[in-house]
């Protein structure tokens, strides 16, 4: 079961209970959390592509529309037609293709990663790890540097994992979440802040998805502005009691 407790004395996840099996310290009820980890390869993970494309694609589209609008305001429809005939559209498509190829190379350079997700009383957390000594190039592909990774480790409140290096940490407090989408087919819970911007895609084992959904709904229940989709089916009221058949008046005997 992914439901565990966190011992703040030895900074270790432990099975549920009253005391830590490692240090013997007392475990608080507030330390209970839902915890699980996955191994993923960014180049085959849609959400890794989405993290970059949702920024670069709108920028590319804005550039395309801005050039066409400027040409239309200067020379009218004839100028736009001439611009397109001169190959501007093919140039922009080439830029798009080059951007996609560059992103493919970046995601390939990142290599496999381990992600630890957990939800506690404070919010939703994600911690991304790569093999220790993976090299600076793989860190640059993640838009970080060895110096930034060292600062991240120095300010971390959890002990380092053997053979792994922490490269990214996301903390999403419950009160900051504005929308949640449970994608049951993909065993993923999506968190948005604000409603239109996806902050975190939490993949979890398929068997643990119902527990993760229940935990998130429970923590977000007190925030009325948060919408969790899909909505739970409404509980039906008491079943209607069948009506007793109406008594018919006795028929009179026909007169002879």
Protein Blocks (a to p, Z undefined) as FASTA:
>chain_A
ZZdcddfklopacdedfbdfklopacdfklgccdddddddfklpmklmmmmmmmmmmmmm
mmmmmmmmmmmmmnommlmmmmmmnommmmmmmmmmmmmmmmmmmmmmnopadddddddf
kbccddddddehibjklmmmnopafklmmmmmmmpcbdcdehiacfbdcdddfklpcbdc
ddfknopacddddfklcfbdcdddfklmmmmmmmmmmmmmmmmkbccddddddddddddd
ddddddddddddddZZ
